[in-house]
Amino acid sequence: MSTPNRTTNFRGRPVTLLGDEVRAGDPAPDFTVLANDFTPVTLASSKGQVRIISAVPSLDTDVCDQQTRRFNEEAARDITVLTVSVDLPFAQRRWCGAAGLDSVLTLSDHRDLSFGLAYGVAVRELRLLARAVFVVDADDQVTYAEYVPEIGLHPGYEAALAAARAATG
């Protein structure tokens, strides 16, 4: 069931978010997305690990590129970083190759918006994901959730990284 009237802003105008809001303390919803080689990836694929799940509209935009690079640079060895967008796996593979990133896994939600709907970040009017960051602990509990109020703004990197470090115990 979707929470009604949830919105974020895109270029200063409200857009509708589909799916329920996920909050710290909630069990992390499952999802199925695609890796760059089109293999399915679920929440269980990284079970037992602390994860930063970074939702972005498209890796081909400046803020999304910077967000993905920042989490790549600052994530410790014991934190798994998943960046989810609706970019096609081909485009994500091209972006990863050009960016030379090694500590982040880019995942595509283009097929059926499984992640976007499960985490309440699917933008109805654009068929993109809103900018958001979630930290999921090794027991699949959400310990941090941030929905950025304007898609073009950066998330709170320090708060997300602090939550991820705290979850590693």
N, C-alpha and C positions, 0 to 999 in steps of 0.2 A: 504494500500500500504506500502511496506517495503522499508526503506532507504537502498540503495545498499552499499555494501562494509564496513559495520560496523563490527568492530572486537574488541575482548578483547584477553587476553592471558591466556593460560592454561599451566602451567609448562614451561613458556617461549616461547611457540609457539602460533601464532595467530589462533584464532577460530572465526567463523562467528556468528554474532548476528542477529537473525531474529526479524522482527518487527521494528517499528519506535522508535526513541529516544524520550523520554519524557523529557521535560524541565520545569524548574520553570516558572510559569505563565500559563502553559497549563492547560486545564480542565483535571482532572484525568480520564483516560480511565476506562471503566467498565470491569469487568472480572467475571468469575465463577470458583471457586475452591471448594475443599471439606474439610470440617472440619474432625476431627478425627473420628466422628461417621458417616461419608459419607454424611452428609447433605450439600447441596450447600450453598456457601457463596459468596456474590457479594460485590461490593463496596458499594452499597446501604444498605447492612446489618449493616454498621457502620456509616450511614449518620448522620450528625450533630456532629460528633466527630473529633478531630484532631487525625490523624493516622500517625504512623511511619510504613511504609511497607518495610520490610527487606527481600530482595531476597537472598537466599543462595543455593548453589549446593546440599548439603546434610547435615542434622543435625548430621550425624554420622562421621563428620570430625572435627578436632580440631578448625579450625578458625570459622566454622559455629556454632559450639557449643558455643564458646566464644562470638561470635557476638550476638547470641540469648540471652545468659545469661546477657551480658552487657546491652542490651536494656531492658531486664526484670528488672534488678536492678535499672536502672536510670530513667525509665519512670515514670512520675508523675501519680497520680490517674486520671488526666484529659486527658491523652494521651493513645490512644489505640495502642498497638503494634501487628502487624500482621507479622509473619514470614512465607514466602512462599518458598516451595521447591518442587521438583518432587518426594520426598520420598512418599511412600504409606502411607495412613492414619494409617494403623496398626503400621508401624515403627515410625511415629510421636507420636502416643499415647504411645508407649513403651518408647520413648525418653523422653517425657514430664513426665511420671511417674517416671523414673529414675532420672531425673534432679530436680523434685520437683518445677517447675516454676509455678507461679500463675498470672503473669501480662502480659503474651504474649499468643497469639492465633496462633498455628501452623496450616498451611493450605497447602493442597496438590494440585499441579498443574499437577499431573501425567496423568490425563485423556486426556486432549486435549490442554495443554499448553496455555490456555486462558489468564492467567496473563502474562506468558512469552512473548507471541506474542504482547499483548496489550502494554506492557511496554518496549519492545525491549530488553529483557534479555534472550530469548530462544537461547541456543547454538546449532546450527545445527549439528555439528559433534558429540556431546556428549549426546544430548537430556537431558541436565541439564539446570539449570538457572545460569546465570552469577551473580556474587556478585554485588549487587546494593542496594541503600537505597533511598526511596522516602518519603517525608513528604507531606501529603494531609490535607488541612485545613477542617474546618467544612462545608465549602461551596463547597467541592469537587474540589478545585484548588490545583495543585501541587505547593508547596512553596519551595521545595528543591529536587534536584535530583543528585545522585552521582552514576556513573558507575565506579566501581573499575577496573583499567587497567590490573590487574593480579588477576585471580580468587582466588589465594592462599593468597592474602594480605587482611588486615583488612580495613574496610571503615573508614572514618573520623567521629568517634563517636561524638566528641564534636560539630562539625558543624551541624550534623543531629539533635542532642538533642537541640542545641540552636535554630534551625529553628522550631522544634516542640514546644518548650516553647514560642517562639515569636508568633506562630500561635494560641496559647491558649489565647493570648491577655492580 
